[in-house]
Amino acid sequence: MPDPKSKKIYLSPKIKRAWIIKWSSMRSNTEDNKVIGILNSRKTTQYVQDLVRQLYISVKYTPLDMINMRKNPPPILFADSTNGIRWHYRFSCGGDDPFLEARIVQNLRLVQGKNGEEKLEWDELTRPTIHF
C-alpha cells in the first residue's frame, strides 16, 4: 500500500514543453544543478544559443574578457543523436566546469520537495531515431 505521505504536491500546472537553462557539472551527478531559466519551447535554437552564451559570458568572465569574447565566443556543444546527427534541442556552453546546459523538456512542473522546498521536475524529450 502506498504511503500517503509520499504523494507529490504539485505547485503549478504542468507545462507541456519548455526550454530549460541550467548549470551542470561533470563532478556532480546530484539534482542540485540549478535551473536559471525557463523559456517558451517556440523560441528558436539560435535564440536560445545566443542567450545561453551571453549568460555564460556574463557570469564566467571579467569585463576585459567580455570585450575579447566578441571575436572568440565560448563554444556551443550539441548532443548527438544515436546516429550522429546533431540534436538541436539540447546543447551546452562553456569548456570548464560548471557549464550551462539548455534543452527542451516536456511535462515541466513545480512540486513540493521532501523538506517543503520548491523543486522543478520534468520528463526528458525523446530523441528521434533516424534510419538510413
URHU-V508196 format. One line per field, one symbol per residue. ss: DSSP state (H for helix, E for strand, C for the rest). Layout:
ss = ???
This chain:
ss = CCCHHHCCCECCCCEEEEEEEEEECCCCCCCCCCEEEEEECCCCHHHHHHHHHHHHHHHHCCHHHHHHCCCCCCCEEEEECCCCCEEEEEEEECCCCCEEEEEEEEEEEEEECCCCCEEEEEEECCCCCCCC
